[in-house]
Amino acid sequence: SSEQISMTDSLQPENVLESEDGQRKFDAVIAHPPWGVKEWRAENPPPERHERFRRGMPPKNNGDYAYLLHMVASMNDDSGRMVAIVSSGVLSRGAQEGRIRMRLVKDNLVDAVIALPEKMFQGTPVGGAVLVMRRKRSSRDVLFIDARGFATTVGGKNMLSTHAIDWIAHACSGRISQPGVSALAAVDDIVENGYSLS
């Protein structure tokens, strides 16, 4: 069997899974990486042989984009797709992160952004988002879905019902635009909006 499961800090260069061609690639990359990791790298990190950060070096005091770029670099070049649960700040923060987001948008990797309700995650009341990326996309638009109105409260936490999840999956696969819930935005419009994905 070729499966391998391990628990390690994937941001450290020595822990990157490798193949004969460099960093190992996958058809699907799925994660809920930790949000706002501080001190994830040295002040002046040495160059690494992988190209994970070719779109920019994320700030030392926040590892959100470090995890995202690691995931992007792990996608197969032809059929790769990626789903990450991210903090809402990832969608709009500026400076280094804004420049990285600009490159991801310009490279036409961002496929969908799904805004999630608040109070869904352990340890934080903050709402997050599902960020979907794909390689070799035929369209130059991004599907935005506002799933905050789909929240059902159970035991003080918000969750999405099976029906809501099915609707979101259907909207993503069909690129469905429904007033008040989902909309397609052209990459050019996102560029004009300063590369914000919120």
Secondary structure as the mmCIF struct_conf table of DSSP 4:
data_model
#
loop_
_struct_conf.conf_type_id
_struct_conf.id
_struct_conf.beg_label_comp_id
_struct_conf.beg_label_asym_id
_struct_conf.beg_label_seq_id
_struct_conf.end_label_comp_id
_struct_conf.end_label_asym_id
_struct_conf.end_label_seq_id
TURN_TY1_P TURN_TY1_P1 SER A 10 LEU A 11
BEND BEND1 GLN A 12 GLN A 12
HELX_RH_3T_P HELX_RH_3T_P1 PRO A 13 ASN A 15
STRN STRN1 GLU A 18 SER A 19
TURN_TY1_P TURN_TY1_P2 GLU A 20 ASP A 21
STRN STRN2 GLY A 22 GLN A 23
STRN STRN3 PHE A 26 PHE A 26
BEND BEND2 ASP A 27 ASP A 27
STRN STRN4 ALA A 28 ALA A 31
HELX_LH_PP_P HELX_LH_PP_P1 PRO A 33 PRO A 34
BEND BEND3 TRP A 35 GLY A 36
BEND BEND4 LYS A 38 GLU A 39
BEND BEND5 ARG A 41 ARG A 41
BEND BEND6 GLU A 43 ASN A 44
HELX_LH_PP_P HELX_LH_PP_P2 PRO A 45 PRO A 47
BEND BEND7 ARG A 49 HIS A 50
TURN_TY1_P TURN_TY1_P3 ARG A 52 ARG A 55
HELX_LH_PP_P HELX_LH_PP_P3 MET A 57 PRO A 59
TURN_TY1_P TURN_TY1_P4 LYS A 60 ASN A 61
HELX_RH_AL_P HELX_RH_AL_P1 ASP A 64 ALA A 73
TURN_TY1_P TURN_TY1_P5 SER A 74 SER A 74
STRN STRN5 MET A 75 MET A 75
TURN_TY1_P TURN_TY1_P6 ASP A 77 SER A 79
STRN STRN6 ARG A 81 SER A 87
HELX_RH_3T_P HELX_RH_3T_P2 SER A 88 LEU A 91
TURN_TY1_P TURN_TY1_P7 SER A 92 SER A 92
HELX_RH_AL_P HELX_RH_AL_P2 ALA A 95 LYS A 106
TURN_TY1_P TURN_TY1_P8 ASP A 107 ASN A 108
STRN STRN7 VAL A 110 ALA A 115
HELX_LH_PP_P HELX_LH_PP_P4 LEU A 116 PRO A 117
BEND BEND8 GLU A 118 LYS A 119
STRN STRN8 PHE A 121 PHE A 121
TURN_TY1_P TURN_TY1_P9 GLN A 122 GLY A 123
STRN STRN9 THR A 124 THR A 124
STRN STRN10 GLY A 128 ARG A 134
BEND BEND9 ARG A 135 LYS A 136
BEND BEND10 SER A 138 SER A 138
STRN STRN11 ASP A 141 ASP A 146
HELX_RH_3T_P HELX_RH_3T_P3 ARG A 148 PHE A 150
STRN STRN12 ALA A 151 VAL A 154
TURN_TY1_P TURN_TY1_P10 GLY A 155 GLY A 156
STRN STRN13 LYS A 157 LEU A 160
HELX_RH_AL_P HELX_RH_AL_P3 THR A 162 GLY A 174
TURN_TY1_P TURN_TY1_P11 ARG A 175 ARG A 175
STRN STRN14 GLN A 178 GLN A 178
TURN_TY1_P TURN_TY1_P12 PRO A 179 VAL A 181
STRN STRN15 SER A 182 ALA A 186
HELX_RH_AL_P HELX_RH_AL_P4 VAL A 187 GLU A 192
TURN_TY1_P TURN_TY1_P13 ASN A 193 TYR A 195
#
